[in-house]
Amino acid sequence: MIKKVYNSLIKILPFKSTILKTIAGLPINFKSHYIFRIASNISQYCDPNSVVISNLGINNQLKVKVKITDTVQAFGTPALYAPEYSTLELCANLLKHTDSFLDIGAHIGYFCYYLENKNTTRVPLHFFEPDPDLFKNIKSNITANKLSNINGTDMAFSDKIGELIFFKNLNDTYSGSIKNTFQNKHSLQEIKVKTTTFDDYVEHLPYKNYLLKVDVESAEFEFVKGAEKQLDKIQYLVIELLQDSIENKFPELMINEYKFNAFYINNFNLIHSKNGEFDYHAPFYNWLFTKDSIEDLELKLKNSQFKIKR
């Protein structure tokens, strides 16, 4: 009953757009869980294409244009981004042990904004986003905020160089892919995009120790096939694995064929997986694959929140 009354009051609330713009621009210290929930509820009764300018809860100097449907980015903080906060922090801790960061499947560029704010060693950050609308948005925001250490390319990663059909997800911008995994669940728009491989992209670059964050929505096997010649340059691979990739034994491939150590990221616990075994804990889909030994990884994460579970 109380919830019904609350929603009714939100629905008739005047100046909803103005309230959302104000909340999006609040200093980080004022972006509480309570404020976030209010803004999220209000946003449900506004035009979903509405845009606000937000500091992303990352840095008060940031002014990033974000759709109100990206509620955490618009009105929250990284700590409220439950599925990704620990992964963001893991990447931030590992960044200083690498010489280049690639965000493959960048969406709105959140990982790059977050890492740049913690990038004391000035590791170059590069994002890849094949969705033309998302790419345009990231480029515009990076230019507006004068983030010269972040660069981007509007390409997809695959196992071949050329062009492929990209399935732009019209219901969920997080779920675009070169695979049509969501064709029976969402409305998809076919777009022809340029593709490259990790092998080709890094071949003539000077970097030797990459940190990769990969979110390619069921195209993980294509990505790693296109990286086989240069796998020794991947120091850390942080990758989202959905059910189909687990069922098709992607972790086993990385462990047995490519000789990486595998860790399921269960919040701030890194669960070592010897043969691909793990217990899923909602809402965590990300894994870490590394050539580091368990002992070396423990040492690098010694002063962090992370615990390695053997």
Long-range contacts (C-beta under 8 A, 24 or more apart in sequence): 6-41, 7-41, 10-41, 10-42, 10-44, 10-45, 11-45, 13-42, 13-45, 16-42, 16-45, 16-46, 17-46, 17-50, 20-46, 20-50, 20-52, 20-68, 20-74, 20-75, 21-52, 21-53, 23-75, 24-52, 24-53, 24-54, 24-66, 24-74, 24-75, 25-52, 25-53, 25-54, 25-55, 27-55, 27-60, 28-55, 28-57, 28-58, 28-59, 28-60, 28-77, 31-57, 31-75, 31-76, 31-77, 33-76, 33-80, 35-75, 36-71, 36-72, 36-75, 36-76, 36-77, 36-80, 39-71, 39-74, 39-75, 40-71, 40-75, 43-68, 43-69, 43-71, 43-74, 43-75, 56-110, 56-113, 56-114, 58-113, 58-114, 58-117, 59-113, 59-117, 61-145, 62-113, 62-145, 63-144, 63-145, 64-108, 64-113, 64-141, 64-145, 65-137, 65-140, 65-141, 65-144, 66-108, 70-108, 73-108, 73-110, 78-114, 81-110, 82-283, 83-283, 83-284, 83-285, 83-286, 84-110, 84-286, 86-265, 86-267, 86-268, 86-284, 86-305, 86-306, 87-213, 87-238, 87-265, 87-286, 88-114, 88-115, 89-268, 89-304, 89-305, 89-306, 90-238, 90-265, 90-270, 90-288, 90-306, 91-115, 91-211, 91-213, 91-236, 91-238, 92-118, 93-300, 93-301, 93-304, 93-306, 94-211, 94-235, 94-236, 94-300, 95-119, 95-121, 95-123, 95-211, 96-120, 96-121, 96-123, 97-209, 97-211, 97-235, 97-236, 97-300, 98-123, 98-209, 98-210, 98-211, 98-235, 98-236, 99-123, 99-207, 99-208, 99-209, 99-210, 100-124, 100-126, 100-205, 100-207, 100-209, 100-210, 100-211, 101-125, 101-126, 101-210, 101-211, 101-212, 101-213, 102-126, 102-127, 102-128, 102-210, 102-211, 102-212, 102-213, 103-127, 103-128, 103-213, 104-128, 104-157, 104-212, 104-213, 104-214, 104-215, 104-216, 104-223, 105-129, 105-214, 105-215, 105-216, 105-217, 106-134, 106-138, 106-152, 107-134, 107-173, 107-174, 107-215, 108-134, 108-137, 108-138, 109-138, 109-141, 109-142, 109-150, 109-152, 111-213, 112-138, 112-142, 112-147, 112-150, 113-147, 116-147, 116-149, 116-150, 119-149, 122-149, 123-211, 124-149, 124-151, 124-207, 125-149, 125-150, 125-151, 126-150, 126-151, 126-152, 126-153, 127-151, 127-152, 127-153, 128-152, 128-153, 128-154, 128-155, 128-156, 128-157, 129-154, 130-154, 130-155, 130-156, 130-166, 130-176, 130-178, 130-191, 130-193, 130-194, 130-195, 131-166, 131-168, 131-173, 131-176, 131-191, 132-191, 132-193, 134-173, 134-176, 154-193, 154-194, 155-193, 155-194, 155-195, 155-196, 156-193, 156-194, 156-195, 156-196, 156-216, 156-219, 157-195, 157-196, 157-197, 157-198, 157-201, 157-214, 157-216, 157-219, 157-222, 157-223, 157-226, 158-195, 158-196, 158-197, 158-219, 158-222, 158-223, 158-226, 159-197, 159-222, 159-223, 159-225, 159-226, 160-195, 160-197, 160-226, 161-195, 161-196, 161-197, 161-200, 162-194, 162-195, 163-192, 163-193, 163-194, 163-195, 164-192, 164-193, 164-195, 165-190, 165-191, 165-192, 165-193, 166-190, 166-191, 166-192, 166-193, 167-191, 174-217, 175-217, 176-217, 177-216, 177-217, 177-218, 177-219, 178-216, 178-219, 178-222, 179-217, 179-218, 179-219, 181-217, 181-218, 181-242, 181-244, 182-217, 196-226, 197-226, 197-227, 198-223, 198-226, 198-227, 198-230, 198-234, 199-226, 199-227, 199-228, 199-229, 199-230, 200-226, 202-230, 202-233, 203-230, 207-233, 208-233, 209-233, 209-235, 210-234, 210-235, 210-236, 211-235, 211-236, 211-238, 212-236, 212-237, 212-238, 212-239, 213-238, 213-239, 214-238, 214-239, 214-240, 215-239, 215-240, 216-240, 217-242, 218-242, 218-244, 218-245, 220-245, 220-250, 221-245, 221-248, 221-250, 221-253, 224-250, 224-253, 224-254, 224-258, 228-258, 231-258, 232-291, 234-289, 234-291, 235-290, 235-291, 235-292, 236-288, 236-289, 236-290, 236-292, 237-288, 237-289, 237-290, 238-265, 238-286, 238-287, 238-288, 239-286, 239-287, 239-289, 240-285, 240-286, 240-287, 241-285, 241-286, 241-287, 242-285, 249-276, 251-276, 251-278, 251-287, 252-276, 254-289, 259-291, 260-289, 260-290, 260-291, 261-289, 261-290, 261-291, 261-292, 261-293, 261-294, 261-297, 262-287, 262-288, 262-289, 263-287, 263-288, 263-289, 263-290, 263-297, 263-308, 268-305, 268-306, 268-307, 269-306, 269-307, 269-308, 269-309, 270-297, 270-301, 270-306, 270-307, 270-308, 270-309, 271-309, 272-308, 272-309, 272-310
